[in-house]
Amino acid sequence: MLLMTQSNKLPILLAATLAVSSSAFAPPSSAVLQQPRQKQSRIHEWSLRYLDTDEHNGLHRELDARSNDSCAVASSVSACNQVQWSTLTALDAEMDSFASPNDKRYSASDWLHNISNFHNSSILKQIRGPVQAITIWSTLVSVVYKLCIIKGWNGVAGKMCLGSTPHSLIASSIGLLLVFRTNSAYQKFREGRKTWEKLLNTARDITRMTSVYEREVGPRRKQRIQRLLAAFPYLLHHHIQPRCLDHSQCEALKGTPYALLLHEPSEKKKFGSINSISKARECWVDKRSLPWCLLPDSVLHKCSQAHNRPLWVADRLSLEFTEIKYCDNFTSRERLELLKAANKLSECIGNCERIHQTAVPLNYARHALRSLTLWSFTLPFGLMDKLGLLTGPVVGMVAWLMFGVYQIGHTIEDPFQGSLRLTDMCNAIYRDVMYGNRNKAGMRRESAFRKGQETDEDWDSVGDAFGLGWTVRAKEELERYNEQLVLVPSE
């Protein structure tokens, strides 16, 4: 929910709302990971046009073709600026990490929409195999039991019935197994989200620190720190969830100065009794995309050869902090604060690696899955004497419920494989770090570190609301103005 207090924010709000309403909901199952790639490709394309690339040795100095064509047709400079501003507004809406329809939280009033989209459930598609097998098996068992009753084979039919007591006793144990697995997975999900929240806060702290002491840090060093800091979350995302160009994209980029080969760990394969053989895994990326376009070629070559690229960036940030010279305003205390922030970035890398590499013990996971499978396949023998031919659908619904809980625990066990919106988090960090003049570079927040035309008289002209002039009447007037504010819905 947005609280709009100024009328000049309405055009930006409308542009963001139109951009959000035009985007489709994320597709289920395997297409979930493809949508961030498509979205980021558009962000990469636009970022190339508006990034300030003075340190790129002229490699990435590209103009926005659409903006130039529009400006050529425009009749005045103001019309050209209006076209560029509308493009930046749409770009800000695309980079907004809080404007996605996928973030909608379903309430009880949305039950009809939730039920109508039941067939699009990604969890249902992932557990379709065991649910269908259990449903078919239960239906066959109920049919055989019904035929035995019709033929008069009551002895065989009686032996097929196990009663509901055994499954009732085992159900509590299976429930404990599922609850423990789901709770442990959710704890990892929350820990992963807290790690990226810590990364976001640390990036903002470093940006604020270097901006306050911009005169002591130096404009060029500050620009380098900004670029390294903005590239850090994307490199960490690539480190825990590698994304490389496919074969067709690699063929299109080979022979151009935009192709970049990353140094990736080798894959080990075993061939029978022969020892494992290491095979180098190639990973090509486009240097015109984020975060590679933020670094010059000399730095990019060394970063691409590093095994742990986010750690390399954290080390380079530490080097930049130590090279800041001492003066009256910048002492060892400020340098230690910046070095502590670099250490926090390194801790975020370790936390992400621990969450990504540590899974639920294999023995526990297999035991829970085997127990759930055995319990589900024997469940029709305890229900068919009471449910008859309805045993198949009923057991299928129970299997969907139980296996769905198990699959949810497996899905959020590694939150960096799609549960967390890492692309939006990276974009949020980039937007907050790369602040500056919005007319020259898009995807940047407004700078509060330059006063511009502000004067002390401007602040003195504001009414004394909290000082000695605070009265009951003034309080009532302020509350009356606050009551006139309108809550604008988010959709």
C-alpha positions in Angstrom: 0.0 0.0 0.0 1.3 3.4 -0.9 0.6 6.6 1.0 0.5 9.4 -1.6 1.0 12.9 -0.1 2.0 14.9 -3.1 0.3 15.2 -6.4 3.6 15.2 -8.4 4.1 11.6 -7.6 1.0 10.5 -9.4 2.6 10.2 -12.9 5.3 8.0 -11.6 2.8 5.9 -9.7 0.6 5.5 -12.9 3.6 4.5 -15.0 4.7 1.9 -12.5 1.1 0.6 -12.2 0.8 0.3 -16.0 4.1 -1.5 -16.2 3.0 -3.9 -13.5 -0.4 -4.6 -14.9 1.0 -5.3 -18.3 3.4 -8.0 -17.0 2.1 -11.6 -16.8 2.1 -13.8 -13.8 5.1 -16.1 -13.5 4.7 -19.4 -15.2 4.8 -22.5 -13.1 7.4 -25.3 -12.7 10.5 -25.0 -14.9 9.4 -21.7 -16.4 9.7 -20.0 -13.0 13.5 -19.7 -13.4 13.1 -18.4 -17.0 11.1 -15.3 -16.1 13.8 -13.6 -14.1 16.3 -14.3 -16.9 13.9 -12.6 -19.5 13.3 -9.7 -17.1 17.0 -9.3 -16.4 17.8 -9.4 -20.1 15.6 -6.3 -20.6 17.2 -4.7 -17.6 20.6 -5.4 -19.1 19.6 -3.9 -22.4 18.4 -0.7 -20.9 21.3 -0.5 -18.4 23.8 -0.4 -21.3 22.1 2.7 -22.6 22.0 4.7 -19.4 25.1 3.6 -17.5 27.8 6.2 -17.1 30.8 4.2 -18.6 33.7 6.6 -18.5 36.1 3.9 -17.2 35.2 1.3 -19.8 37.9 2.5 -22.2 35.2 3.4 -24.7 34.0 -0.2 -25.1 30.5 0.2 -23.8 29.7 3.7 -25.0 26.4 3.0 -26.7 23.4 5.2 -27.3 19.8 4.4 -26.9 18.5 3.9 -30.4 14.9 4.2 -29.5 15.5 7.4 -27.6 17.6 8.9 -30.4 14.9 8.1 -33.0 12.3 9.7 -30.8 14.5 12.7 -30.2 15.1 13.1 -33.9 11.4 13.3 -34.6 10.7 15.5 -31.6 10.2 19.2 -32.4 12.0 20.6 -29.4 14.5 19.8 -26.7 11.8 19.6 -24.0 10.0 16.9 -26.0 13.2 14.9 -26.3 13.8 15.2 -22.5 10.2 14.1 -21.9 10.8 11.0 -24.0 14.0 10.2 -22.2 12.2 10.8 -18.8 9.3 8.4 -19.7 11.8 5.7 -20.7 13.6 6.1 -17.4 10.3 6.0 -15.5 9.4 2.7 -17.2 12.9 1.4 -16.4 12.5 2.3 -12.7 9.2 0.4 -12.7 10.9 -2.6 -14.3 13.6 -2.4 -11.6 11.2 -2.0 -8.8 11.4 -5.1 -6.6 8.1 -4.4 -4.9 5.9 -4.1 -7.9 5.5 -7.7 -9.0 2.1 -9.5 -9.0 3.8 -12.6 -7.8 4.3 -11.0 -4.4 0.5 -10.9 -3.8 -0.4 -12.6 -0.5 -3.6 -14.6 -0.9 -6.2 -14.0 1.8 -9.4 -15.9 2.6 -11.3 -13.7 0.2 -9.1 -14.9 -2.7 -10.2 -18.6 -2.2 -12.1 -18.7 -5.5 -9.1 -17.5 -7.5 -6.8 -19.8 -5.7 -9.0 -22.8 -6.4 -9.5 -21.9 -10.0 -5.8 -21.9 -10.5 -5.3 -25.3 -8.9 -4.3 -27.0 -12.2 -1.5 -24.4 -12.6 0.1 -25.4 -9.3 3.8 -26.0 -9.6 3.8 -28.3 -6.6 1.1 -30.4 -8.2 3.1 -30.8 -11.4 6.2 -31.8 -9.4 4.3 -34.5 -7.4 2.1 -35.6 -10.3 3.9 -38.9 -10.7 3.5 -40.4 -7.2 0.0 -38.9 -6.8 -1.2 -40.5 -10.1 0.4 -43.9 -9.2 -1.2 -44.0 -5.8 -4.6 -42.9 -7.2 -4.5 -45.6 -9.9 -3.3 -48.3 -7.4 -6.0 -47.4 -4.9 -8.7 -47.5 -7.6 -7.6 -50.9 -8.7 -7.6 -52.2 -5.1 -11.1 -50.9 -4.5 -12.3 -52.5 -7.8 -10.8 -55.9 -6.9 -12.4 -55.7 -3.4 -15.8 -54.8 -4.9 -15.5 -57.8 -7.4 -14.7 -60.1 -4.5 -17.8 -59.0 -2.7 -20.0 -59.4 -5.8 -18.5 -62.9 -6.5 -19.1 -63.9 -2.9 -15.5 -64.4 -2.0 -15.9 -62.9 1.4 -12.8 -64.6 2.8 -10.5 -63.0 0.2 -12.3 -59.7 0.8 -11.9 -59.9 4.5 -8.1 -60.6 4.2 -7.7 -57.5 2.0 -9.1 -55.3 4.8 -6.5 -54.1 7.3 -8.7 -51.7 9.2 -7.9 -48.1 10.0 -6.1 -48.7 13.2 -2.5 -49.4 11.8 -2.5 -46.3 9.6 -3.9 -44.1 12.4 -1.0 -45.1 14.6 1.6 -44.6 11.9 0.1 -41.3 10.7 1.4 -39.4 13.8 5.0 -40.6 13.1 4.9 -39.6 9.5 3.4 -36.3 10.5 6.4 -35.6 12.8 8.8 -36.5 10.0 7.2 -34.1 7.6 6.9 -31.3 10.1 10.6 -31.6 11.1 11.7 -31.5 7.5 9.4 -28.6 6.6 10.5 -26.6 9.7 14.2 -27.2 9.0 13.7 -26.1 5.4 11.8 -23.0 6.4 14.5 -22.0 8.8 17.0 -22.1 5.9 14.6 -20.0 3.8 14.4 -17.4 6.6 18.2 -17.5 7.1 18.8 -17.0 3.4 16.5 -14.0 3.3 18.2 -12.5 6.4 21.5 -12.9 4.8 20.5 -10.9 1.7 18.9 -8.3 4.0 22.2 -8.0 5.7 23.9 -7.6 2.3 21.4 -4.9 1.3 21.9 -3.0 4.6 25.7 -3.3 4.4 25.7 -2.0 0.8 23.6 1.0 1.8 25.9 1.7 4.8 29.0 1.7 2.6 27.3 3.9 0.0 26.3 6.4 2.7 29.8 6.4 4.3 31.6 7.0 1.1 29.1 9.7 0.1 29.4 11.6 3.3 33.2 11.5 3.1 33.3 12.0 -0.7 35.8 14.8 -0.5 38.2 12.7 1.5 37.6 9.5 -0.5 37.8 11.2 -3.9 35.3 11.1 -6.7 37.2 8.5 -8.8 37.7 6.1 -5.9 34.1 6.6 -4.9 33.0 5.7 -8.4 35.1 2.5 -8.3 33.6 1.6 -4.9 30.1 2.1 -6.2 30.7 -0.1 -9.3 32.3 -2.9 -7.2 29.6 -2.7 -4.7 26.8 -2.8 -7.3 28.4 -5.8 -9.0 28.8 -7.7 -5.8 25.2 -9.0 -5.4 25.0 -10.1 -9.0 28.3 -12.0 -8.7 27.1 -13.6 -5.5 23.9 -14.6 -7.3 26.0 -16.2 -10.1 28.2 -17.9 -7.5 25.4 -19.8 -5.9 23.2 -20.1 -9.0 25.4 -20.0 -12.1 23.7 -18.7 -15.2 25.6 -19.0 -18.5 24.6 -18.3 -22.1 23.1 -21.2 -24.1 24.7 -22.7 -27.2 22.9 -20.4 -29.7 23.8 -17.3 -27.7 27.5 -18.3 -27.5 27.7 -18.9 -31.2 26.3 -15.5 -31.8 28.8 -13.8 -29.5 31.9 -15.7 -30.5 34.3 -13.5 -32.5 32.9 -10.3 -30.9 34.5 -8.3 -28.1 31.5 -8.9 -25.9 32.1 -12.6 -25.2 33.6 -13.4 -21.8 34.7 -16.9 -20.6 34.5 -17.4 -16.9 36.8 -19.7 -14.9 34.4 -22.3 -13.5 35.3 -25.4 -11.3 35.8 -28.6 -13.2 33.2 -31.4 -13.3 34.3 -34.8 -12.1 32.9 -37.9 -13.9 33.5 -41.5 -13.1 33.7 -44.2 -15.8 33.3 -47.6 -14.2 36.3 -48.5 -12.1 38.4 -45.8 -13.6 39.2 -42.9 -11.4 37.3 -39.7 -11.7 38.3 -37.5 -14.7 38.1 -33.7 -14.4 36.4 -31.9 -17.3 36.5 -28.2 -17.6 33.0 -26.6 -17.7 32.7 -23.6 -20.0 30.5 -20.7 -19.0 30.2 -17.7 -21.4 28.6 -14.4 -20.4 27.9 -11.2 -22.3 30.2 -8.3 -21.1 27.4 -5.8 -22.0 25.1 -7.2 -19.3 25.1 -6.7 -15.5 27.4 -7.0 -13.6 30.1 -7.4 -16.2 29.5 -4.0 -17.8 30.3 -2.3 -14.5 34.0 -3.3 -14.5 36.7 -2.2 -17.0 38.4 -4.9 -19.1 41.6 -5.0 -17.0 39.6 -5.6 -13.8 37.1 -7.8 -15.5 39.8 -10.2 -16.8 41.1 -10.8 -13.3 37.7 -11.1 -11.7 36.6 -13.6 -14.3 39.6 -15.9 -13.6 38.8 -15.9 -9.8 37.2 -19.0 -8.5 35.1 -17.0 -5.9 34.3 -13.8 -7.7 32.2 -12.1 -5.0 35.1 -12.7 -2.5 37.5 -11.1 -5.1 35.3 -8.0 -5.1 35.2 -7.9 -1.3 38.9 -8.1 -1.3 39.2 -5.3 -3.8 36.8 -3.1 -1.8 39.1 -3.6 1.2 42.0 -2.5 -0.8 40.2 0.6 -1.9 39.3 1.4 1.7 42.9 1.0 2.9 44.2 3.4 0.2 42.1 6.3 1.5 44.5 8.7 3.0 44.1 9.9 6.6 43.1 13.5 7.2 41.3 15.5 9.9 37.8 14.2 8.9 38.8 10.7 7.9 40.8 8.9 10.5 41.5 5.2 11.4 38.0 5.1 13.0 36.2 5.7 9.6 38.6 3.3 7.8 37.9 0.5 10.3 34.1 1.1 9.9 34.5 0.5 6.1 36.7 -2.5 6.6 34.1 -4.0 9.0 31.5 -3.5 6.3 33.8 -5.4 3.8 34.0 -8.2 6.4 30.2 -8.3 6.5 30.1 -8.8 2.8 32.5 -11.7 3.2 30.3 -13.2 5.9 27.3 -13.0 3.6 29.2 -15.1 1.0 30.0 -17.7 3.7 26.4 -17.8 4.9 25.0 -18.3 1.3 27.6 -21.0 0.6 26.6 -22.8 3.8 22.9 -22.7 3.1 23.4 -23.7 -0.5 25.8 -26.6 0.2 24.2 -28.0 3.3 21.1 -30.1 2.7 18.9 -32.2 4.9 20.8 -35.5 5.8 20.2 -38.0 3.0 19.3 -40.8 5.4 16.5 -38.7 7.0 15.1 -37.6 3.6 15.1 -41.1 2.2 13.5 -42.6 5.3 10.8 -40.0 5.3 10.0 -40.5 1.6 10.0 -44.3 1.9 7.8 -44.2 4.9 5.4 -41.8 3.2 5.3 -44.0 0.1 4.7 -47.2 2.0 2.0 -45.6 4.1 0.2 -44.2 1.0 0.2 -47.4 -1.0 -1.2 -49.4 1.9 -3.8 -46.8 2.9 -6.5 -48.1 0.5 -6.5 -51.5 2.4 -7.7 -49.6 5.5 -10.4 -47.5 3.8 -12.0 -49.6 1.0 -14.4 -51.4 3.3 -15.9 -48.1 4.3 -15.5 -46.0 1.1 -15.8 -48.6 -1.6 -15.2 -47.2 -5.1 -14.5 -43.8 -3.6 -11.2 -45.1 -2.1 -9.2 -44.0 -5.2 -10.1 -40.3 -5.2 -9.9 -40.1 -1.4 -6.5 -41.7 -1.2 -5.4 -39.5 -4.1 -6.3 -36.3 -2.3 -4.5 -37.6 0.8 -1.4 -38.3 -1.3 -1.6 -34.9 -2.8 -1.7 -33.3 0.6 1.1 -35.4 2.1 3.5 -35.4 -0.8 2.8 -31.7 -1.4 4.1 -30.9 2.1 7.1 -33.0 1.5 7.8 -31.3 -1.8 7.4 -27.8 -0.3 10.1 -28.7 2.2 12.4 -29.9 -0.6 11.7 -26.7 -2.6 12.5 -24.2 0.1 15.4 -26.3 1.4 17.7 -24.3 -1.0 16.0 -20.9 -1.2 18.5 -19.7 -3.8 17.1 -22.0 -6.5 13.9 -20.0 -7.0 12.2 -19.5 -3.7 13.9 -16.1 -3.1 13.7 -13.5 -5.7 17.4 -12.9 -5.9 17.2 -10.9 -9.2 15.0 -8.3 -7.6 17.2 -8.1 -4.5 20.2 -7.5 -6.8 18.3 -4.8 -8.6 17.4 -3.2 -5.4 21.0 -3.1 -4.2 22.1 -1.7 -7.6 19.4 1.0 -7.5 20.4 2.1 -4.0 24.1 2.0 -4.6 24.3 3.6 -8.1 22.6 6.9 -7.1 23.3 10.1 -8.9 21.8 12.3 -11.6 18.8 10.5 -13.0 19.0 12.5 -16.3 22.3 10.9 -17.1 21.9 7.4 -15.7 18.8 5.4 -15.1 17.9 3.0 -12.3 19.3 5.3 -9.7 17.8 6.8 -6.6 17.8 10.5 -5.9 20.9 11.8 -4.1 20.4 13.3 -0.6 24.1 14.0 -0.2 24.1 17.3 -2.1 22.1 20.2 -0.8 21.9 22.1 -4.1 19.8 25.2 -3.8 18.7 24.5 -0.2 19.2 27.3 2.3 18.7 27.7 6.0 15.8 30.1 5.3 14.0 27.4 3.5 13.9 25.3 6.7 13.1 28.3 8.8 10.0 29.0 6.6 8.4 25.7 7.7 6.0 26.2 10.6 7.0 25.4 14.1 5.1 22.2 14.6 7.1 20.5 17.3 8.7 23.4 19.1 7.4 26.0 21.5 4.6 26.9 19.1 3.1 23.4 19.6 -0.5 23.8 20.9 -3.6 21.8 21.1 -5.1 23.7 18.2 -2.0 23.1 16.0 -2.1 19.4 16.8 -5.8 19.3 15.8 -5.0 21.0 12.5 -2.2 18.6 11.7 -4.4 15.6 12.5 -7.1 17.0 10.3 -4.7 17.2 7.4 -3.5 13.7 8.0 -7.0 12.4 7.9 -7.4 13.7 4.4 -4.7 11.3 3.1 -6.0 8.5 1.0 -4.6 5.0 0.9 -4.0 4.0 -2.7 -4.3 0.2 -3.3 -1.3 -1.6 -4.6 -3.0 -3.1 -7.7 
